[in-house]
Amino acid sequence: MFARLRKFVDAAFRRGRFETRMADEMKFHLDAYAADLERQGVAADEARRRARMEFGSVESVKEAARQSRGLRLLDELGQDVRYAFRQMRRSPGFTSAAVLSLALGIGANTAIFSLVDAVLLRALPVSDPDRLFYLAHGRGDNTSINANFPLYERYKKADILEGVTAYEGQTFAVRVADTIESVDGQYVSGNYHAVIGVPFAAGHGFTAADDRRRGEITAVISDDYWARRFGRSPDAIGRTLVIAGRPSTIVGVTAPGFNGLNAGARADITLPIWVRTFDDPGYLDDRGGWVSLSLVGRLRLDQTETQARAALAAVFKPFWMEPENAWVRRSPDDDQEEARLVSARLGSGDLRQKYTEPLQMLMWMVGCVLFIACGNVANLCLARGAARSREVAVRFGLGAGRARLVRQFLTESLVLAAMGGALGLLVSAVSTRTVMAVLNSGRWPVVLDTSLNPRVLVFAALVSVLTGVAFGLVPALRATRIDLSSMLKRAGGVRRRSRAPVGKMLLVAQIALSVMVVSAAALLGRSLYKLRTVDTGFTRADVLLFDVGTTDQVFTNERREIFYPALLDRLRQLPGVSSAALADRSPIDSTTQERRLEIPGVPLKRAGVSAVAVTSAYFEAFGLTLVRGRLLSETDRTGSPAVAIANESMAKFYFGDADPLGKTILLGGRRDLKTIVGVVSDARHEDLRTTPPRTVYTPLAQPGEAFDGRASQPAELTAILRTSSDPEALGALAQRVVRDVDANAAVSYTRTIGQQVNGALINEHLLAALSAAFGVLALLLATVGLYGVTAYGVVRRTRETAIRLALGASRGLVLRSVLREALVASLAGIATGLSFTFLATRTIASFLFELSPHDPATLGAVAGILACTAVTAGLIPAYRAAGIQPAVAMKAE
């Protein structure tokens, strides 16, 4: 860049020297000719005059030199820019209004595009990400990237791709001094870093030998964790972390920006996959089902997707049909699975699937806001062009061409747009920072890099240029359409009649777009209110939750069986606690645990149930009502008959009107038989949008058997405290109790049930808040635009109004006339906006909850608000018109 700049400066100096040489040469010849004339007896002044007439002036030679060197356009551009700044200094009010409007519009667009770029466009920061693919499987429209380790080894041995690797997300308990913190991470196969092409800031990654190797545990950490924990010290390599109670040596640090393949998540600690067998000894050989292990392959340079898919199918189909995989073929059509390839260029698709439609809608909304802002500035430019009609006529009279004047006006528009774009970058930075703060406030923070990058800067620059042309071109063309003969007869040669319809058409379009944006914001706001007030089936008040992790290696199954009851006893003794329970899931926690349910002697149904393992006080803590039978008790433990509690939806679905009490069900595994002893009321577990799922509650003290016959207590549970005191004040005390019972247990994510429900609505809150902000902005800009057009019309027709008043028209009539024009334009815009809102139902319907996109109450309220706004915006100009003094106005004319 500096080399190009130096070349440009050198060229400029060379051009300057060329012009100087030409001027010196011209001056030499001019002086010589004048001297010859003086020797012939001509007076000195007359000799100089004749010489200049013969040879021309020195400045004309310089100008010719500039034109010959192609500098005229640059000179004129510099003149236009300087003149634009002078004009803006003379009209600070116009400049401030225009720049602020554009900054808000461009800033909003840049902010949303930054999110679009981070979620939908930015490739993984690895080598050649276009050749990375998830090795998925599915049937019909359903595709899953879940697999198991035996399938990974089968693909790897087949050697059909350049490389195949596997990874699984995990949360690790890391000991820091005397406390234990939860850190997001992953287990990976040994060739993970090589196949993915992960760049390293320090150290190195794993090797293929790390898949099943036993011995010293090694770890790779992220750059973020390196900065937080070690201050990016080079001494971190070789240091030891205590992860789940096991010493792990750090061997590498990934480069900044790489946070794993799960888009939006963070993998701060990476461990070899064989470490997974400490908690699950049969993990590497278990073929009892799909787990959350994802397989990623890298295509060979000479291989196409079609070839790779065919090679995968040749390996997957025989594996699928082997007797060990018969577990998945017990339901109809489950033998139709086939191998698939899914691009991994952007990472996993969960984040994109979740945010694509909201981002598309937000981009549409900010586009509308930008158009409204452009309409405002265009109307300001139209009014300003009319005020500068005398200047334009004079410049025409002096010989300026229309194209030159249009270029001057466009330059002024582009300078305004550039200033608005620069300020818009600041608006964008603040907005994206606020959005990310909201997204990171929930249980599962969304990790996105929304900092400015070349793509975002190019987008902002492109939007600024297009905006400058959009709002500047029509005013420039109309301002330079001058009737000089009319100008000579009176002050003002602009064709006034042709300008007003353009401003009104822009105004109608602005109001129509603002109706659409405000309607969307209102519908989303009402939908959010319905979600927040929906009947969940459980109490939302006075309940404290926190997660308890026993992933440290000191926790055996026997130790957990002692720890959990002891913890419950201590929690029940806390002041104000009326009930204390443990569960492997809590309501609306953004996790699912659907399991297959079979009833002996009854044909299998494809629909599963949501399984929740709880202690006996769970139902009391959440206020679930017993419908029939009994609840769980302390005696429901290992060694006693295996029992279960069904909710009403499950009982109705599987047993109809028959009594479910005493019926036996098979939950998950073939040996996991349980007897239904009670039925409780429904509660929403998965999310607030769906109806209460079919749910089965099992005693936590009776862990169900897995496919290999093993039964164990969960390593992570949620503690639930029902209290009569402030739940938030109880959190610190409850954490101390956990550490007193066992210092090796980790406590994380302390929250109330209300906070958990609100956390599940983060996306809805964010979408509604952004929509409301854009709706208010659109309404404000449309109001300013309506006021500006109405005020300009009043000023333009001052003479006409004065004559009408002088001829006896009442001031009330003038007032009603101005208001009528404002209302007509507003009603036309409202009608147009409502029509387009009805047509755009598909865009917003999927975001609404128990609310129609054609909801008459909401759309009627929006129309009323816009109408009231129109009246308010038109009142001031109307009163100003009614207050015109005919004598004063005629004298001014």
N, C-alpha and C positions, 0 to 999 in steps of 0.2 A: 504493500500500500504506500509506504514512504517513497519507494522507488518511483511509482507512478506519479506521486505528488511532485517529486523533484523534477521529473520530465516535464510535467505541466508548467511548473514555475520557469524552468529553463526556456521552454517554448514561448512563454509570455514575454520574458526578457528579450528573446530574439525578435519577437514581433515588435516590441517597443523600440529596439535598436533600428529595425527596418524603417519604422515610421520616422524616427529621428533623422536617419540618413536621408530619407526622401525629402523631409522638410529642409534640412541643411542644403541639399542640392538645389531645391527650389529657390531658397533664399539667395544662394550664390548667383544663379542665373538672373533673378529679379534685380539684384544689386548691380550686376554687370550691365544689364540693359538700361537701367536708370542712369548709370554713369555715362553711357554712350549718348543718351539723350541730352544730358547736361553739357557734354562737350560740343553738341550741335547747337547750344544756346538756349535750350529749354530750361525753364525755371525748375528748381529742385522738387518742389511739391507736385508740379505738373508732371515731371519725369516719373516720380514714384506712382502717380495715379495711372499714367499710361502703361507702366510696367505691370501693375496689378491687373489692369484690364486685359493685357496681352497674355499673361501667364496664369492669372487666377491668384487666389489667396493661399497662404501657407496652410490654413486650417482645412481648406477644401482638399488639399493634397493629402493631409493626414487622414481625412475622412475616406478619401478614395483608397488609401493604403489599407485602412481598416476593412473596408468592404472587400478589397481584393484578398485579404487574408481571412475572411469569414468571421470577423469580429462584430459586425453590425448587430446581429441578432443578440449576441451576449450583451452588448452595450445597451440595447433597447430593453432587454430583460432586466438588467440592473436598474435602469431608469424607472421601469414599471414597478419594481419591488420597492424602490425608494419612495416613489410617488404613492404607492399603496400604504406604506407606513405613515406618510404625511397625512393622507386622508383619514386613516384610523385615529391619529392623534387629534385631528380636528373634530371627530365624532366619537368621543369616548363611550357615550351611552350605547350607540349602535354597535361599536366594537365589543363591548363587554357582553351585551345581550347575545350577539352572534357567537362569540367564542365560547361562552358558557353553555349555550344550547348545543353546540357541536361537541364540546368536551363531554357532556353527559351522554349524548348519543354514541359518539365514537368510543368513549370509555366503557360503556355498557357492552357494546359489541365486542370490544377487545377482551373484556373480562370473560365473557361467555366463550369466546373463541379459545382463550387460554385453557379453559376446562375441556373444551372439545379436543384441542390439540393433545392435552395430557391423557385423556381417556381413549380417544378414538383414532388418533393419527400417529402418535409417537411410538416408534419401534423400540424394542428392547435394546439397551446399550451393550450388545454383544456382537461378535463377529458374524457377518452375513446372516442376519436374522430371517431373511426371506426363505432360507432352506430348512427352517425349523418347523416341525409339525407335531401336534399331539397325535399319538397312536390311539385313536378312540374306537368305540364300537357302538352299535345301536340298531334299532329297527324302526322303520317308518320315519317319522319326523323327530324321534327322540334319539339324541346322541349323548353319550356319557364318556368322560375322560377318566373315570375310575377303573382301576385294574387291580391286579395282585402281583406279588413278586414272581411266582412261577411263570406267569405270562411274560413278564419282563425278560426273564432268563431264556424263555423260548424264542422271543424275538431276537435277543442278543446273539444266541447261538446260530440262528439262521443266517446271520451276516447278510441281510438283504438291504441294509442302509449303511451309510458311512459310519453311523454310530447311533446307539439307543441308550437312553438313560432314564432314571426314575427318581421321583422326589415326592415327599409327603409333608405337608405343613404340620407344625407342632408348636405347642407352648411349653417352654422349659422353665423350671424353677432354678434360679441361679442365686447362689449364696453371695451376698455382699456384706462384708463385716458380720454383724450379728443379725442381719435380716435376710429374708429371702424375697427376691423380686421375680415377677413373671416376665419372661422375654420371649417374643415371637421368633420362631425359627423354623427349621425344616430338617428332615432326614433325607439324605440323597445317596444314590449309588456312587461307587468310587469314580466312575468316569464322568460324573455330572459336569464338572467344570470344563473338562476337555471337549465334551460333545456340545455343550451350550456355547462355548467360546467366551467364558466369563473373564473379563479383564481384572487384573489384580493391582492393588496399590502397594502391597507389600507381601512377601512370602509366596506361598504356592497353594494349590488346591489338593484334592485327593487323587488317588490313583485307582485303577480298576481292581487292584488287589484288596481295596478296602471294603468290598462288598460283604464278604463273609469272614474276613480276618478278625481274629481276637488278639487282644493285647492292649497297648497304650491307646487311649481315646484321644483323637485329634479333633480340632475344631477350626472352622473358618468363620470369621466375624465380618460384619458389614462395616463400611466406612462410617456410617452414622453411629454404630455402637462403639467403634474404635474412638471416635471423637468424644462421645458421652462418657465412656468408662475410663479411657486411657489418655485422653487429650491428644490423640494421634501420636503418641510417643512411639519411636521405633522399637523401644524395648518391649512392646506388647507381644511381638513375635517370640514365642518360647515361654510366655507367661502361662499360668495355670488358672483356669476357671473351674469352680465347683458347680457342675450342672447336674441336677437331680441327685446330689450327694456323691457324684463321681468326678474325680479330678480329670480335666480335659485340657490338653496342651494346644495353645493357639499356634497354627502353622501358616495362616494366611489371612489377608484382609482384602476384600473385594474392592474394586474401584468405586469412586463416588458415582451415585446414580443407579447402581445395580442393587435392587432389593428383592431379587428372586423373580420367578415367573408368574406368581399370582398377582396380577395387576391390582394396584391399590393396597396391597398388603406389604408387610415388612418381614424379611427374613434376616434378623440380626445375628443369629447363631445357626451354623450349619454343622451337623454331625453326620458321620458315616451311618449308613442304614443298618449295619449290623448291631449298633448300639440299641436299636429298637427291640432287639430280642431279650434285653434284660427285663423288660416289662411284659413282653409277649414272646416266650421262647419259640413258639411255632410259627412266628410271623413270616419268616422267609420261605416256609414250605406249605403254608396254609392255603388250600384251594377251596375253602368253604364259602367263599363269597367275594364280591368286589369290595375293596377297601378304598380309602381316600388316597391311594397311590396313583400318581399320574405318570404316564410314559411319554417321553419326547424323543423324536428321532430327527436326525439330520440327513437330508437327501444327498446322494452322491452328485457330483458336478454334472455327470452325464446322464442323470436319472430324472424322469418326469414324474409328476404326481400320479398319473395313470399307471405307470409302471410300478411305482412304489405301492400303490393301493392293491394292485393285483398280487404283488409279492406278499404283502401283509395278509391278504385273504387266504393265500395258500398255506400260511402258518396258523392263522387264527381259527379257521373252520375245523381242522382236525383237533386242535386243542379244545375247542368248544364242545365237540361231540364226545370227548373222552368220558369214561364212567365217573371220574372224580368231579366232574362239573354237572352231574345230574341234578344237583340242588336247584339249579336255575330253570330247569325244564319241567318243573311240576305244574306250571301254570300254562294256559293256552297261549300259543304263539311265541313263547319264550325261546323257541329253538330257531327263531328267525334272525338272531343277532348276526351282524356282519361287521367286518373291519372297516374303519373309516379314517380319513386323514382330516385334521382340523388345523389350520394355520396357527402357529405359535409366535408369529412375528411380533404381535402386540402383547404376548402373554396370554394367560387364561382369559376366557370370555365372560366370566361372571360379572365383572365390573361394567363391561361394555353393555351387556344385556340389561343390566339394572339402570344404567344412566343414559343410554342412547336416546330413547324417546323423550325423557325430560330435557335433555340438552337440545334436541331438535326443536322442541316447543319454545324453549327459552331463546334460541337463536331467532326464531320467527318473531317473538315478542320484541327483542331488542332491535330487530330490523325495522319493525313498525315504529319504535321509538325514534330511531335514526331518521326515518322518512318524515316523521312529524317535525323533528328538529330542522331538517332540511327545508321543509315547507315554511317554517317560521322565518328562517334566514332568507329564503327566496322572497317572501313577502316584504321583509325588511329591505332587501336589495331593490325590489320593485319600487317601493316608496322612495328609497334613496336615489334611484335612477331618475325618478320624476323630479326630485328636488335639484338634480344636477343637469337638467335639460338645457339650461342656458350655457353651462360649461361645454356640454357636448356640441351645441350649435356653434359656439365660438370656435371650437377646435375644427369642426367641419369647415367653417368659413375660412380658416387659415390653411386649409389644404389637407388636413388629416383624412386618411381613408377609413372606411367603416371597419375593415378587418383589423386595422391597427387599434382602433378604439375598443373593439370587442376583446382583443387580446389584453388590453389594459384592464378592462373590467374583470376578465377571467383571472388575470394575475392577482387582483385584489381578492377575489373569491378564494383562490388557492392559498394565498397567504393566510386568510382567515381560517381556512380548513387546516392548514399546517399548525397554526397556533392552537386550534381546537384539538387536533390530534395529539400534540405534545402534552397538553393538559389532560387529555383523555387517557394517556398512559399512566398518569398519576392516579386518576380515578379507577382505572383498571387494576393497578397494583393494590390499592386499598380494598377494592371490592373482592378480588380473589383471595386476599389474605383473610377477609372476614368470612367468606364462604368456606375456606379450608378450616378455619377455627371451628365452625359449626360441624363440619363433617368429622373432625377429629375429637368431638366431645362425647361420642357414643362409646359403646362397648368395643366395637371393632373400628378403630380409626382408619380412615382412607388416606393412604400415603400417595400423594401426587406432587409432581414437580410442576408448579404453575408459574415459575419465574420466567421473565422475558427471555425469549430466544429468537434467533433469526426469523423463524417462520411466523411468530407472533408479531414481530416488528414489521415484517413485510406486509402482513395482513393489515396492521394499523395504518401503515403508509398507503397501501392500496385503497383502503376505505376512506382515508382522508382525501386522496386525490379524486376518487370517484365522487365523494361528497361535494368537494369544491366545484367540480364540473356540473354536478347535478343541480345544485342550488344557484350556480352562477351563470349558466349558459343562457337560459331564457331571459332573466333580467338584463343580461348584457345585450342580447339581440334587441330587446324592446327599448332599452335606454338609448340605443344608437339608431333607432328608427325615427329620424327627425324630419319634419317638414320645414325647410329653411324659409320658404316664402311666408308661411304662417308665423314663423319665429320673428321675422322682420316686422310683422304687423302688431304682434302682441308678445308679451312675456310668456313663453311656454309653447313649444311646438310639438309636444308629445301627443300622440294620438290617444287621448284619454279614454275614449270609449272602449278601445281594444284591450286596455290593461286590466280593468276591473274584473271581467270574467275570469281571467287567469288566476288572480288572487283568490276569487271566490271558489273556483274549482279546486285549488290547492287546499283551501280551508275545508271544503266538504270532504276531501280525501283524508285530511288530518283528523277531522272529527270521527269519520267512519273507522279509521284505524284505532283511534283512542277508544271507541266503543268496543271494538273487538278485544283490545288488550285489557280494558277494565272489566269486561264481562268474564274473560278467562280468569283474571285475578279474583273476582268475586266468587265465581264457581269453585275455584280451588280453596278459597278461604272458607266457604260454607262446608265443603267436603271435609276439610281438616277439622272443623268444629264437630261435625258428625262423628268423625273417627275418635276424637277425644272424649266424646260423651256417649259412645256406644256402650251397650250393656256387655261387659266382659264376662260376667258370671262369677267373678271373684272380687274381693274387696280391694280398693286402690289406696286405702288410707291406713296409716299407722303400721306399716309392714316394712321391716329392714331386711335387705338381702346382702350377702357377701359370699364370694367364692372361696372355698377351702381346697387347697391342693396338697395331696400326699404323694407326690411323684418322686420324692427323695428315695434313694435306694434303701434307706433304713426301714422304710415302710413295707413290711411283708403283709400278706393278706391277714395273718393272725394279728398283727399289730394294728391294722385298720379296724378290725372287729372290736378291739379294745378302745381305740381312740375315739371312734364316732359316738358310742354311748356315753363315754366320759365327757366329751365335748357338749353333748346335749344336756347332761345333768348340770354342768357349770353355766350354760347359757340360760337355762330355766331359772337360775338363781339371781340373774341380773335384775336390778330394780326396774319395775314397770313392765317386765316381760310376762305376758299371759300365756304364751305358748311358743315353743321352739321346735323346729323340724329341720330335717335334711332331705334333699332330693337331688337326683341327677339332672333335673331340668326344672326351670321355673317358668311361669307363664310369660309369653311374649318376649322370649329371650333370643329370637332370631335363629334358633337351631331346630332341627327336626330329628326325630328318632322313630321313623316309621318301621314297623316290623310286620312280618307276615303272620296272620292268625288263621289257624285251622281248628275246626270243630270235629272231633272224631265222629265218623258216620254221616257227615254232612258234606255235600260237594264243595270243593274249594272255591272261594271267591277271590278275584284278583285284588280287590281293595284290601289294604292293610289297616293297621291301627297305630295310633300314637301311644307309645309305651313310656311310662314315667315310673321310676322307682322312688318311693317316698317312705318316710317314717310316719308313725301313727298320727302325729299332731298336724300333719300337712293340711288336712281338710279344715281343721279348726282355724289354722293360721290364715287361710285364704277365704274362709267363710263359705265353703262348699256345703250344700245341703244334702243330707242323707234322704234318699227317696224310698228305698226299701232295703231290707237286710241289715247288715252291720258294717261299721267302719273297721279299719285295721286296728290292731291292738299290739301291745308290747310282746304278747306271746307268739305273734306271727314271726317266727325266726327259723333259722336252720334247725332241722330235726322235726319241726312241726309240719302239718299238712300245708302244701303250697297253695296259697289263695291269691285272689285278685279282686279288685273293685272295678266295675265298669261304669262309664257315664251313660246318660240316657240315650245319646246318639248311637253309641256302640250297641247297647241292648236292643234298641229298636231296629237297627240295621241287620243284626245277625239273628235275632230271635223273634222279631215282629211283636205280636201281642202275647207271646208265651212268656212265662216267668223265667228269667235268666238265672235265678238263684239256684245253686247246686250244679249248674252246667259246667262241664269240663272243656277247657280250651287249650290249644297247643300254641304257645307263643314263641316264635323265633326258631327254636331248635326242636329236634324230635323228642328229646327227653324233658322238655320244659313244659310239663303239664300242670295246669293250675285250675282251681275251682273258684267260680264266682260266688262271693259271699255277700256282696252288696252292690247297690247302684246309687250313684251320686248325681247331682245336677251338672249340667254342661258348663264348661268354661272354655274361653278362647285360649288356645295354647300356642298355635303357630304364629298368627299375626292377627291384627284387628280387622282386616278386610274379609277374611274367610269365616264361614260359619264354624262353630265349635267342632273340632274333629272328633272322630270316634277314638276314645281314649280308654286305656286300661292302666290302672294304678296297681303296682305290685309292691310288696314290702321290701324295703332296702335290705333288711336282715335276711332275706331269702333270695340271694342273687341267682338269676336264671342260668342254667347250664348253656354253654356255647356248643358249637358243633363237635368239638373234641372232648366234651364231657367235663371241661373245667368250669369252676364257679369261683368268682372272686369279687371282692368289694371294689367299687369304682375308685379311681385315684383322684377324681375331682368331683366335688359336690357343691351345692349351693345351700348355705345356711339361711333359714327363714325365721325371723323373730317378729311375733305380733306383740306390740307394746302399747301401753297407754301414755307413755311419755313421748318426747320428740325423737323420732327414729334416727335422724341425722346425728343428734348428740350422743346416741348410744353406740355409734359406729366405732369410735376409738376404743371404748371400753370393751366391746366385743372382740376386737382384734387382740387386745392384751390377754383376754381369756384364752384365745386360741393358742397364743405363744406360751401361756402358763401350762396348758394341757400338754403340748408337745411343741418344742421350739423348732422342730424340723418341718412343721406344717407351714404352708405359704397362704397368705390371705391377700386377695385382690378384688378389685372392682366392687367396692362397697357402695351401695345405692339403695334408695327406697323403691318400692314397687311402682310408685308414680313416676320416678325418674326413669325406671326401666321401660315403662310404657311410652313415655315421651321420647326416650332414646330410640325405640322402634319406629317412631314417627319422624325421625330426623330428616329423611328425604322429603316427606310431605311438608314438614315445617319449612324446610329450605325452599322448596318449590313455591309454596304459598307466600313466603316472605319476599322472595325475589319477584314473583309475579305482582305482589302488592306494590313493591317499590317501583317496578316498571309501569304498573297501572297508574300510580300517583304521578310519576314523571310524565307519562303520556297525557294524562288529564291536565297537568300543569302547563305543558307545552301547547296543548290544543287551546287552553284558555288564553294563554298569552297570544297565540296566533289569532284567535277570534277577536281579542281586544285590539291587536295591531291592525287587522284589516278594517275593523269597524272605525277605529280612530282615524286611519288613513282616509277612509271614505268621507268622514265628516270634514276633515281638513280639505280634501279635494273639492268638496261641494260647498265650501264656505260661502262663496258668492251666491250660489243658487239658494242656499238656506236664508241668507240675508235678504234676498229679494222677496222670497216667500213671506218672511216675517214682516217686511216692509209693506207688503200688499195685504196684510191682515191675517195671515195664518197664525193660529194659536201655538204657543210653545208646547202645549200638550200634544198637539198634532205632530210637531217635529219630533218630540220625544218618542211617540208611538211609531213614527215612521222609521227611525233609526233602530229601535228595538225590533220592529217587524223584520227588517232585513237580517239582523243578527239571528233571530229565531228561525227564519226560513232556511238560512244556510245551515244552522245547527240541526234542525229537524231533518233536512235532507241528508246530512251526514249521519245522524242517528239511525234513520231508516235504512240507509245503505249499510252501515255497520252491523245492524241487527240481522239484515239479510245474509251477509257474509258469515256472521256468527252461526246462523242456522246451518249453513253449508259446511262449516268446519267442525262438525260434530265428532268425526273420527279422530281428530287431532287431540281432543281433550277428554273424550268419554272414558278412556282407559284410566285416567287419573282420578276420576270422581268416585265417591263412595255414597251409595244410596241417594244419588242426586242425578237428575237428567240434565244433559247439557242444554236442553231447551227450557229449563226451569223458568216458568213465567214470573215468579216472584223476584228471582235474581235479575233477570233481564229487564223486567219492569223497573226495578230499583235503579239499575244502571242508566236506563233511559231517563228516568227522573232526575238523577244526579247530573247527567250531561245537560239536560234542559235548564236546570237551575243554574248550572255553571255558565251556560250561554247567556241567560238573563243577567247574571252578575257581571259578566265580561262586557256586555253591551250597555249597561247602565251608565257607566262613567262617560263614554263617548256620547251617549244619548243626552245626558244632562249638559254636556259641553255644547252640543249642537243647539239644544233648547236655550242656552244662555248667550247665544251670539247676539251682539248688539249691531243692528243693521247699519247704523251710521258709521260706526268704527270699522266694520268689515268692508263697506263700500269705499271708505277712504283709503284703507290699506290696499284694496284692489287698484 
